[in-house]
Amino acid sequence: MPFAYGFLSVNNSIMPVEHYENFPVASILLPARLRPAVEAIYAFARSADDLADEGDAVPEARLAALSRYEEALDRIEAGDDVEGDIFANIASVTKHYGLPLRPLRDLISAFKQDVVTTRYAKLEDLLDYCRRSANPVGHLMLFLYGTASPRNLEDADAICSALQLINFWQDVAIDWKKSRIYIPLADMEQFGVTEAQLAEGRVDDAWRNLMRFEVNRARAMMLSGASLATRLPGRIGWELRLVVQGGLRILERIEATDYDVFRHRPTLGPGDWLCMAWRAAAMKIRLSRVAHVG
C-alpha cells in the first residue's frame, strides 16, 4: 500500500529498505526516550497495513481483521484491558504520552479503504485518503514532541500529504500491477491519458504533461508546509528538514527521467543524501539569518 506516514517518513520515496523506508526507529536523529513509542506506533500501523495489503485473503476477511483493530482502540479508549503485545504497547504509549486515538482510527479507516477502493475520481477524494493514510502519524509525532499547535498540525498535514502524493507519482507502475490508480481520474481525462496507456507504460507528451502537472502540485504542497521544518527545534527539526528535502529530491528525479516512472523508478543514492543534507542545513541557516536580522 503506497502511503506516507508523515514524520515517520513511511514512504518509499526516501530510503531503499524493504518496508517503510524512512521509518526512523533506529535513526540517530530520534531521541532514545521516544523510540519505544515510535516502535509501538510503527508495529500497530505496519501490522494493520499488512492485513489490508499482503497475502491472499479475500476483502471480507481483511476488513474483519481490521475491524478488530478498531475494537481494540475502543477498549483502550474505555480503559479496558487489551490482548496482544501490539495493542498493549499502543495502550501504554497513548496513556503515557496522552496521545489522541483519532489518528490511529484514521489509519485503520484508510487501510480499510485500500481494500475496497482502487480509483479516485478527483483530487479532493485523493486528499481525503491522504488525510487518513499519511497525516495521522505526523500528528502523533508532533504530540510526542509536545509541539502539536494548530499551525504546526496544519503544516504537517501539507508535508505528509505531499509525501503521499510523491509516493504515488513515483510508484505509478507498481500500483498499476496491483490494479490501483492513485492519479485522479479527472486529471487523466484532462490531459488525455487513459488506463490503457498506463497498462502499456507509454510515455508521450500527454503523459509528460500530466506528470509535470502532478509533480508541480506535490512540490507546491510540500513547500507550503516546509516552514514547519525550520520552526521545530533540535532533532525533530533536522529529521523533518531531511524528509522535506528527500521528497523534493524525488520530484527532481522524476523530472530527470523525463517523467518515465514506468522504466525508471526514482530512487536516492549517496550523492542525493549529501545534497539533501546540504539543503537541510541551508534551510536552518536561512532561518537563523532571518531571526538575526529581525
Buried (B, 14 or more C-beta within 10 A) or exposed (E): BBBBBBBBBBBBBBBEEEEBBBBBBEBEBBBEEBBBBBBBBBBBBBBBBBBBBEEEBEEEEBBEBBEBBBEBBEBBEEEEEBEEEBBBBBBBBBEEBEBEBEBBBBBBBBBBBBBEEEBBEEBEBBBEBBBBBBBBBBBBBBBBBEBBEEEBBEBBBBBBBBBBBBBBBBBBBBBBEEEBBBBBBBBBEEBEBEEEBBEEBBBEEBBBBBBBBBBEBBBEBBBBBBBBBBBBEEBBBBBBBBBBBBBBBBBEBBBEBEBBBBEBBBBBEEEBBEBBBEBBBEBBEEBEEEEEEE
